[in-house]
């Protein structure tokens, strides 16, 4: 299954960058997007990109993780 194309998600309300994820190299960046529906459901959709912008992995995280940041 192909991941969603990052730029096609039109209804993102917030975009944040997370670093220091221990299971990924320093060059990888975690980009998180939050929609009103995500916040209602208590999840965030994220993508891990390498330094060339290639999507390495798509993630769904529980919203409680966000509170730790």
MDAnalysis code that builds the backbone (N, CA, C; Angstrom):
import MDAnalysis as mda
import numpy as np

u = mda.Universe.empty(207, n_residues=69, atom_resindex=np.repeat(np.arange(69), 3), trajectory=True)
u.add_TopologyAttr("name", ["N", "CA", "C"] * 69)
u.add_TopologyAttr("resid", np.arange(1, 70))
u.add_TopologyAttr("resname", ["UNK", "UNK", "UNK", "UNK", "UNK", "UNK", "UNK", "UNK", "UNK", "UNK", "UNK", "UNK", "UNK", "UNK", "UNK", "UNK", "UNK", "UNK", "UNK", "UNK", "UNK", "UNK", "UNK", "UNK", "UNK", "UNK", "UNK", "UNK", "UNK", "UNK", "UNK", "UNK", "UNK", "UNK", "UNK", "UNK", "UNK", "UNK", "UNK", "UNK", "UNK", "UNK", "UNK", "UNK", "UNK", "UNK", "UNK", "UNK", "UNK", "UNK", "UNK", "UNK", "UNK", "UNK", "UNK", "UNK", "UNK", "UNK", "UNK", "UNK", "UNK", "UNK", "UNK", "UNK", "UNK", "UNK", "UNK", "UNK", "UNK"])
u.atoms.positions = np.array([
    [0.848, -1.191, 0.000],
    [0.000, 0.000, 0.000],
    [0.886, 1.244, 0.000],
    [0.646, 2.131, -0.943],
    [1.425, 3.357, -1.043],
    [1.007, 4.336, 0.060],
    [1.965, 5.029, 0.680],
    [1.613, 6.027, 1.690],
    [0.942, 7.236, 1.042],
    [0.201, 7.984, 1.838],
    [-0.416, 9.205, 1.331],
    [0.673, 10.180, 0.903],
    [0.398, 10.933, -0.121],
    [1.340, 11.974, -0.526],
    [1.192, 13.144, 0.439],
    [2.311, 13.551, 1.002],
    [2.313, 14.564, 2.069],
    [1.558, 15.827, 1.684],
    [1.787, 16.314, 0.488],
    [1.206, 17.595, 0.090],
    [-0.282, 17.507, -0.241],
    [-0.814, 16.305, -0.351],
    [-2.226, 16.176, -0.709],
    [-3.168, 16.272, 0.480],
    [-2.619, 16.293, 1.671],
    [-3.472, 16.413, 2.851],
    [-3.770, 17.894, 3.038],
    [-4.979, 18.302, 2.694],
    [-5.321, 19.720, 2.626],
    [-5.827, 20.291, 3.954],
    [-6.310, 19.441, 4.845],
    [-7.008, 19.955, 6.020],
    [-6.174, 19.917, 7.294],
    [-4.853, 19.887, 7.173],
    [-4.023, 19.898, 8.362],
    [-4.137, 21.240, 9.066],
    [-4.281, 21.198, 10.357],
    [-4.396, 22.421, 11.147],
    [-3.045, 22.829, 11.741],
    [-2.259, 21.853, 12.102],
    [-0.965, 22.114, 12.724],
    [0.055, 21.163, 12.121],
    [1.259, 21.615, 11.961],
    [2.338, 20.745, 11.529],
    [3.495, 20.959, 12.488],
    [4.019, 19.883, 13.030],
    [5.116, 20.000, 13.983],
    [6.252, 19.078, 13.607],
    [7.458, 19.393, 14.072],
    [8.620, 18.551, 13.823],
    [9.106, 17.982, 15.151],
    [9.375, 16.697, 15.161],
    [9.877, 16.025, 16.346],
    [11.221, 15.401, 16.012],
    [12.184, 15.534, 16.888],
    [13.506, 14.961, 16.662],
    [13.865, 14.049, 17.823],
    [15.059, 13.477, 17.736],
    [15.585, 12.608, 18.800],
    [14.719, 11.376, 19.036],
    [14.193, 10.807, 17.965],
    [13.482, 9.535, 18.050],
    [14.552, 8.446, 18.008],
    [14.697, 7.712, 19.080],
    [15.876, 6.857, 19.249],
    [15.989, 5.734, 18.225],
    [14.878, 5.282, 17.668],
    [14.939, 4.154, 16.747],
    [15.226, 4.575, 15.305],
    [15.422, 5.870, 15.065],
    [15.721, 6.370, 13.727],
    [16.982, 7.213, 13.758],
    [17.724, 7.273, 12.635],
    [18.953, 8.068, 12.609],
    [18.676, 9.553, 12.799],
    [19.693, 10.276, 13.198],
    [19.554, 11.713, 13.463],
    [19.028, 12.470, 12.253],
    [19.352, 11.977, 11.052],
    [18.941, 12.689, 9.837],
    [17.449, 12.555, 9.541],
    [16.782, 11.606, 10.178],
    [15.346, 11.437, 9.943],
    [14.569, 12.480, 10.737],
    [13.495, 12.939, 10.180],
    [12.641, 13.909, 10.862],
    [11.236, 13.337, 10.980],
    [10.622, 13.609, 12.086],
    [9.240, 13.194, 12.290],
    [8.361, 14.412, 12.039],
    [7.458, 14.309, 11.078],
    [6.530, 15.389, 10.792],
    [5.140, 14.942, 11.222],
    [4.517, 15.708, 12.058],
    [3.208, 15.325, 12.581],
    [2.150, 16.316, 12.112],
    [1.021, 15.797, 11.733],
    [-0.086, 16.638, 11.293],
    [-1.305, 16.348, 12.157],
    [-2.043, 17.392, 12.485],
    [-3.197, 17.258, 13.355],
    [-4.413, 17.861, 12.672],
    [-5.452, 17.095, 12.546],
    [-6.711, 17.645, 12.075],
    [-7.674, 17.674, 13.257],
    [-8.758, 18.381, 13.091],
    [-9.768, 18.414, 14.139],
    [-10.248, 17.001, 14.460],
    [-10.401, 16.181, 13.435],
    [-10.846, 14.801, 13.638],
    [-9.801, 13.988, 14.392],
    [-8.520, 14.200, 14.074],
    [-7.457, 13.502, 14.799],
    [-7.525, 13.830, 16.284],
    [-7.709, 15.103, 16.600],
    [-7.756, 15.512, 17.995],
    [-8.975, 14.915, 18.694],
    [-10.091, 14.835, 17.977],
    [-11.298, 14.245, 18.556],
    [-11.072, 12.760, 18.845],
    [-10.403, 12.076, 17.931],
    [-10.171, 10.644, 18.081],
    [-8.992, 10.328, 18.996],
    [-8.168, 11.338, 19.274],
    [-7.031, 11.120, 20.153],
    [-5.837, 10.478, 19.468],
    [-5.697, 10.703, 18.158],
    [-4.551, 10.165, 17.429],
    [-3.924, 11.266, 16.590],
    [-2.675, 11.078, 16.229],
    [-2.037, 11.964, 15.267],
    [-1.435, 11.116, 14.164],
    [-1.476, 11.631, 12.942],
    [-0.889, 10.940, 11.796],
    [0.488, 11.533, 11.568],
    [1.481, 10.701, 11.446],
    [2.832, 11.203, 11.252],
    [3.500, 10.495, 10.103],
    [4.505, 11.127, 9.579],
    [5.364, 10.529, 8.565],
    [6.800, 10.725, 8.982],
    [7.624, 9.725, 8.747],
    [9.050, 9.839, 8.983],
    [9.719, 10.010, 7.629],
    [10.448, 11.103, 7.463],
    [11.122, 11.412, 6.210],
    [12.622, 11.320, 6.404],
    [13.326, 10.859, 5.374],
    [14.778, 10.947, 5.424],
    [15.213, 12.334, 4.929],
    [16.516, 12.584, 4.857],
    [16.994, 13.917, 4.506],
    [16.680, 14.300, 3.069],
    [16.332, 13.334, 2.238],
    [15.964, 13.620, 0.855],
    [14.462, 13.781, 0.663],
    [13.703, 13.722, 1.739],
    [12.263, 13.897, 1.659],
    [11.493, 12.627, 1.346],
    [12.160, 11.481, 1.289],
    [11.477, 10.213, 1.027],
    [10.759, 9.760, 2.303],
    [9.531, 9.306, 2.140],
    [8.795, 8.800, 3.299],
    [9.357, 7.436, 3.686],
    [9.832, 7.328, 4.921],
    [10.357, 6.059, 5.411],
    [9.272, 5.216, 6.058],
    [8.334, 5.854, 6.722],
    [7.300, 5.111, 7.431],
    [6.140, 6.040, 7.775],
    [4.929, 5.515, 7.716],
    [3.751, 6.239, 8.166],
    [3.366, 5.698, 9.534],
    [2.988, 6.584, 10.429],
    [2.660, 6.171, 11.789],
    [1.338, 6.778, 12.232],
    [0.679, 6.092, 13.121],
    [-0.431, 6.669, 13.873],
    [-0.053, 6.568, 15.337],
    [-0.045, 7.688, 16.020],
    [0.355, 7.711, 17.419],
    [-0.826, 8.084, 18.292],
    [-0.854, 7.506, 19.467],
    [-1.865, 7.882, 20.437],
    [-1.618, 9.315, 20.878],
    [-2.679, 10.079, 21.024],
    [-2.548, 11.497, 21.367],
    [-1.853, 11.712, 22.695],
    [-1.928, 10.752, 23.593],
    [-1.279, 10.919, 24.901],
    [0.238, 11.049, 24.758],
    [0.810, 10.488, 23.692],
    [2.243, 10.634, 23.447],
    [2.590, 12.099, 23.202],
    [1.725, 12.799, 22.498],
    [1.966, 14.197, 22.172],
    [2.132, 15.045, 23.428],
    [1.375, 14.736, 24.465],
    [1.419, 15.530, 25.679],
    [2.801, 15.507, 26.330],
    [3.586, 14.444, 26.054],
    [4.921, 14.357, 26.621],
    [5.873, 15.345, 25.980],
    [5.564, 15.820, 24.763],
    [6.406, 16.787, 24.073],
    [6.038, 18.175, 24.529],
])
